[in-house]
Amino acid sequence: MDLARLAVAWASALLMLLAVPAWAGDRAGIDFIGFSEDGGFFAFEEFGIQDGSGFAYANLYVIDMARDAWVKDTPVRIRVDDETISLAEVRKRAQRQAKPVLDRLGIDGAVEVLALNGDGALDSNPGELNFGLPGYGRDEPRGDYRLSLASHIVTSPLPCADWFSMPPMGYQLTLSEGENARLVHDEDSIPESRGCAQEYRLYAVLQPFWAQEIDKAVAIVAVYPGGFEGPDRRFIAVPLGD
């Protein structure tokens, strides 16, 4: 290859490297495990590769819908400090550890997705999500519901301002049907387990496959706490029942 062609090749390679976005934080994936038979419990898993260390992790949560709280012996958090251990293996370990709880509560995979702001969706609104209940057959969805999400400054047991030069953020979630609106969640402080949350986005609305009303539905909210290389993504499940 002559010098001119070599120079062009190097320039092209450099442009391709510059076009690749920089990695910042880790974006957890999510698996909707399911509801108990009566809709009283819901389980999901978040998983990914930790920024900075490169270690795989899996966190499995089981939510008591009536109490809006974690079930005893959960969440199950697995991280193996070894880059040679695969994400698939770490997820298997979390699922094995959580199996007694899932079996005891009768949680299966019968989940119906009512709305989803997918990671590749181009026109999604991270602060609002509209949905209805599935229609029969090919009928249009029933009802017209809207979730609205807003963030505000709160307190935290962690020194977030010192660590990330910004205050911790909490969220407010409102469910509306026509002119009627109901505050689902609001907070003045956030728990240490949420880290130094900086932002929230609506991700999905789910319900048990058999449900006919939204009293058993749950909202999935993405939360972005500060991380080693930038904000990470994790998830919160918020029951929508009264």
C-alpha positions in Angstrom: 0.0 0.0 0.0 1.5 3.4 -1.0 1.8 6.3 1.5 -1.3 8.2 0.2 -3.6 5.2 0.5 -2.2 4.4 3.9 -2.9 7.9 5.1 -6.5 7.7 3.9 -6.9 4.3 5.7 -5.6 5.7 9.0 -7.9 8.8 8.6 -10.9 6.6 8.0 -10.2 4.5 11.0 -9.8 7.5 13.2 -13.1 8.9 12.1 -14.8 5.6 12.9 -13.4 5.7 16.4 -14.5 9.3 16.9 -18.0 8.3 15.8 -18.4 5.7 18.5 -20.2 7.1 21.6 -18.2 7.1 24.8 -19.3 4.6 27.4 -20.6 6.3 30.5 -22.1 4.2 33.3 -23.8 0.9 32.8 -27.3 0.5 31.5 -29.0 -2.4 33.3 -31.3 -4.7 31.4 -34.6 -5.9 32.9 -36.5 -9.2 32.9 -40.2 -9.2 34.0 -40.4 -12.4 36.0 -44.1 -12.3 36.9 -46.9 -12.0 39.4 -48.3 -14.3 42.0 -51.7 -15.9 41.2 -53.7 -13.3 43.1 -51.5 -10.4 41.8 -50.3 -9.6 45.3 -46.7 -10.0 44.6 -44.5 -9.1 41.6 -40.9 -10.0 40.7 -38.4 -8.6 38.3 -34.7 -8.8 37.7 -32.1 -6.2 36.6 -28.8 -7.3 35.3 -25.7 -6.0 33.5 -21.9 -5.5 33.5 -20.8 -3.1 36.2 -19.0 0.0 34.9 -15.4 0.4 36.0 -14.9 -3.2 37.2 -16.4 -5.1 34.3 -18.0 -7.5 36.7 -21.4 -9.1 35.9 -24.3 -8.5 38.3 -27.9 -9.5 38.7 -30.4 -8.1 41.2 -33.7 -9.9 41.7 -36.6 -8.0 43.5 -39.9 -9.4 44.8 -42.4 -6.7 45.7 -45.3 -7.0 48.1 -47.8 -4.9 46.1 -50.1 -4.0 49.1 -47.2 -2.8 51.2 -45.1 -1.4 48.3 -42.1 -3.1 50.0 -39.6 -5.8 49.3 -40.5 -9.3 50.4 -38.4 -10.9 53.2 -35.1 -12.4 51.9 -35.1 -10.2 48.9 -33.7 -8.5 46.9 -31.2 -11.1 45.9 -28.0 -9.4 44.7 -25.3 -11.3 43.0 -22.0 -10.0 41.8 -18.9 -12.1 41.2 -15.7 -10.1 41.3 -14.2 -12.1 38.4 -14.4 -10.8 34.8 -14.2 -14.4 33.5 -17.6 -15.3 35.1 -20.3 -14.6 32.5 -23.5 -12.6 32.9 -25.5 -15.7 32.1 -23.9 -17.6 35.0 -24.4 -14.7 37.5 -28.1 -14.5 36.4 -28.5 -18.2 37.0 -27.1 -17.9 40.5 -29.5 -15.1 41.4 -32.4 -17.1 40.1 -31.4 -20.2 42.0 -31.1 -18.2 45.2 -34.5 -16.5 44.7 -36.3 -19.7 43.7 -37.6 -20.6 47.2 -39.2 -17.2 47.5 -40.7 -17.3 44.0 -42.0 -20.8 44.6 -43.5 -20.0 48.0 -45.4 -17.0 46.6 -46.4 -18.8 43.4 -44.8 -16.2 41.1 -44.8 -17.2 37.4 -44.1 -15.6 34.1 -47.7 -14.5 33.2 -47.1 -10.8 32.5 -49.0 -8.5 30.2 -47.2 -5.4 29.0 -49.7 -2.5 28.8 -47.1 0.1 27.7 -43.4 0.3 27.1 -40.8 3.0 26.4 -38.4 0.6 24.8 -34.7 1.5 24.7 -34.8 1.9 20.9 -38.1 3.9 20.8 -37.6 7.1 18.9 -40.7 9.1 20.0 -41.0 8.0 23.6 -41.7 10.6 26.4 -39.6 9.7 29.5 -42.0 11.7 31.7 -45.3 10.5 30.4 -46.8 7.2 29.4 -50.4 6.6 28.1 -52.0 3.2 28.2 -55.3 1.3 28.3 -56.4 -2.2 29.2 -56.2 -4.7 26.4 -59.4 -5.0 24.3 -61.0 -8.3 23.5 -59.8 -10.0 20.4 -58.8 -7.1 18.0 -60.8 -4.5 19.9 -59.2 -1.2 20.8 -57.8 -0.8 24.3 -60.3 0.0 27.1 -59.9 3.1 29.2 -57.5 6.0 28.8 -54.9 6.3 31.5 -51.8 8.5 31.8 -48.8 8.3 34.0 -46.9 11.5 34.7 -43.5 11.5 36.3 -41.7 14.5 37.8 -38.4 14.8 39.7 -37.4 17.0 42.7 -34.6 17.5 45.2 -34.8 15.3 48.3 -32.6 14.2 51.1 -30.4 11.1 51.2 -28.2 9.3 53.9 -25.4 9.5 51.3 -23.2 12.6 50.7 -24.4 12.9 47.1 -23.4 16.6 46.7 -19.9 15.8 47.8 -19.6 12.7 45.5 -21.3 14.0 42.4 -21.6 17.8 42.8 -25.4 17.6 42.7 -28.2 17.0 45.2 -30.1 13.6 45.3 -33.3 13.5 43.4 -36.6 11.9 44.2 -39.7 11.4 42.1 -43.5 12.0 42.1 -45.8 9.7 40.1 -49.4 10.7 39.1 -52.0 8.5 37.5 -54.8 10.2 35.5 -58.0 9.0 33.9 -59.7 11.8 32.1 -60.1 14.7 34.5 -59.4 12.5 37.6 -55.8 12.4 38.9 -54.4 10.4 41.8 -51.0 10.8 43.3 -49.4 7.3 43.3 -46.0 8.2 44.9 -44.2 11.1 46.3 -41.2 11.4 48.6 -39.1 13.7 50.7 -36.1 11.4 51.0 -34.7 8.4 49.2 -33.1 5.2 50.7 -29.4 4.4 50.6 -30.2 1.4 48.4 -31.2 3.8 45.5 -27.8 5.5 45.6 -27.4 9.1 44.5 -30.3 9.2 42.1 -30.0 12.0 39.5 -32.9 11.3 37.1 -36.0 9.1 36.5 -37.8 7.9 33.4 -41.0 6.0 32.8 -40.1 2.6 31.3 -43.2 0.4 31.3 -46.6 -0.5 32.8 -47.4 -4.2 33.5 -50.2 -6.2 34.9 -51.0 -9.9 35.5 -52.0 -11.6 32.3 -55.5 -12.3 33.7 -56.2 -8.9 35.1 -59.3 -6.9 33.9 -58.7 -3.7 35.9 -55.5 -1.7 36.7 -55.7 -2.3 40.4 -53.0 -5.0 40.0 -50.8 -3.0 37.6 -47.3 -1.9 38.3 -45.2 0.9 36.8 -41.5 0.3 36.1 -39.5 3.5 36.6 -35.9 3.7 35.4 -33.6 5.5 37.9 -30.2 6.8 37.1 -27.8 7.0 40.2 -24.3 8.3 39.9 -21.8 5.7 39.0 -18.0 5.2 38.6 -18.0 6.4 34.9 -21.3 8.3 34.8 -25.0 7.7 35.7 -26.0 4.1 35.8 -29.5 2.7 35.0 -31.5 0.7 37.6 -35.2 0.1 38.0 -38.0 0.6 40.6 -41.4 -1.1 40.6 -44.3 1.1 41.7 -47.7 -0.5 42.4 -50.6 1.5 40.8 -53.4 0.1 43.0 -55.2 2.4 45.5 
